[in-house]
C-alpha cells in the first residue's frame, strides 16, 4: 500500500507550487478604496474593498527565498490560532489527568444504552440520535454566529466520545467540525460572511433570510445523513475505517483510562475552588445583570449571567457531593455555556476563549489536588502533544503569503471575472459560484474574500440581470464548502492535528462529500434566477 505523505510535506510542496505560479502568472493589482458598510447592530464601520475597474498589470514579483520567509509570516499571521491550540491542548491535558471526561463518557454511554430497552430507541439507534443532536447543535452554531475556530476545542471531547461509542476519529471530527462548517456554509445570520458581503453589496443586512433558512435545512440534513451512513458502516466493520490503525492511539488511551481504578473522592480544596468560582460568577452576574444577545437584525436582553451563576452554584454543590470528577465535568459544561454567551453577547474571539479554557484547566487541576509544579508539567505535556497541530497551521498560512506577495491573486481574480462578461445568465452564475469555490482554497478568510470579490461581482450581477442577493448566496456557498478541504484553513489543519488524522487521509475520505455539496449548492442557487424569493 502506498504510503501517504506527512501533512507537513504536502503543505510545503503546495508552498513550492504557489511560488512556481508567481513565475508563470503576470503580476497585477486592483486599487483599493475605503467604504462605509452597515453592521447588523445598526452601526457603521469602514472596510477596504476593491475598485471594480481599477485593475492594472504590474511587474512580476517571483518568489524564491520567500518560500522560507513565508513560513515566518504565516506563523505571525496565525499566531492567535496557534496560541489558541496550544492553550486548549495544555488545558485539556490537565483536565484529562483527572479522568473526569472518561468517567463522564462512560456514565453517559451507560445511561444511553439503557434506552435500548425501548423498541423505538432500539430501532432508531440511540447512537444515531446522539450524533444527530450534536451535529444539529453545531450546525446551528455555525449558521447563527459563524462558529469555526471554536470547534478546535471540541475535537478533544468528541473524538474520545466517538471512539468509546465504537466509531472512529473521523466521526468525532464530523460531529463538531464538519457540522459547524456545513452550518457555516448554509448560514442564515453569520456576521462574518453574510453580514459583510451584504453590507458591501449594498443590501439590507441579513435580508433573504427565509430562503437561506431553507438552504440551511437541506445542507444540514445532507450532512447528518452522510455522517450517519459512514458511522454505521464503521460500527459494523471497524477495520474498514481509513484511520483504523491511526486510531490505536485513542483506543489504547481509552482502554488505559477505563481500565484504571477510579477512586471517587472530593478533596477539601475542591470546595474552596467551588466557593471561589461561585463568588466570581455571582460578582459577574451583579456587574452584568443583562446580556444583549444579537441574532440577525434582532436582539434581546436576557439575564443570562445571573441564570448561569445560579445554576452553577446549585449543580456544582451536588456534583461535589458525589465526586470531584463530576464537579470538573460540571465546570466543563459551564465553560461551554459561557463560551456561547461570550461569543453571542460580548463578541468574544480566540483570546477570550483561550483564557476561558485555560482557567477551566487550571481550576480543574487545583480541584483535583494537583500542585503548582504538577500543573505546569501537565500543561507543557499537553502543549507538546498538540504542538504539531499548532505548527502546521502556521505552515499552511505561508501559501497565502506567497500568492499575495507574488502579486498573482488579483491577476487570477481579474482573469476569471473577465470571462464572466461573455456568457449567459445561468452560466455566469455558475461561473461566479465555481470561482468563489476555487478562490476559497487559497483564501479561506470569508471577510477578506468578501472585500476582494463582492465589489466586482455585484457589478457583473447588475450587467447580467442577476440579483445581488444571488451573488451573495454564491459567495456564501463558495466560501463554506471548501473550508472543509483547503490546506490553507488553519481551523481544518488544527482540528485534524488534534484528532491525529493525516491531511491526505482526510482529503481522500471527504472529497466526494464536498463535491456533492458543491453540486447541491449550485442547484440551490439556480431557483433564485427564475423565481422571486423574499429579499432576492
Secondary structure by P-SEA (a helix, b strand, c coil): ccccccaaaaaaaaaaaaaaaaaccccbbbbbbbbbbbccccbbbbbbbbcccccccccccccccaaaaaaaaaaaaaaaaaaaaaaaaaaaaaaaaaaaaaaaaaaaaaaaaaacccaaaaaacaaaaaaaaaaaaaaaaaaccccccccccccccaaaaaaaacccaaaaaaacaaaaaaaaaacccccccaaaaaaaaccccccaaaaaaaaaaaaaaaaaaaaaaaaaaaaaccccccccccaaaaaaaaaaaaacbbbbbbcaaaaaaaaaaaaaaaaaaaaccbbbbbccccccccaaaaaaaaaaaaaaaaaaaccaaaaaaaaaaaaaaaaaaaaacccccaaaaaaaaaaaaaaaaaaacccaaaaaaaaaaaaaaaaaaaaaaaaaaaaaaaaaaaccaaaaaaaaaaaaaaccaaaaaaaaaaaaaaaaaccccaaaaaaccaaaaaaaaaaacccaaaaaaaaaaaaccccccccccaaaaaaaaaacccaaaaaaccaaaaaaaaaaaaaaaaaaaccccccc
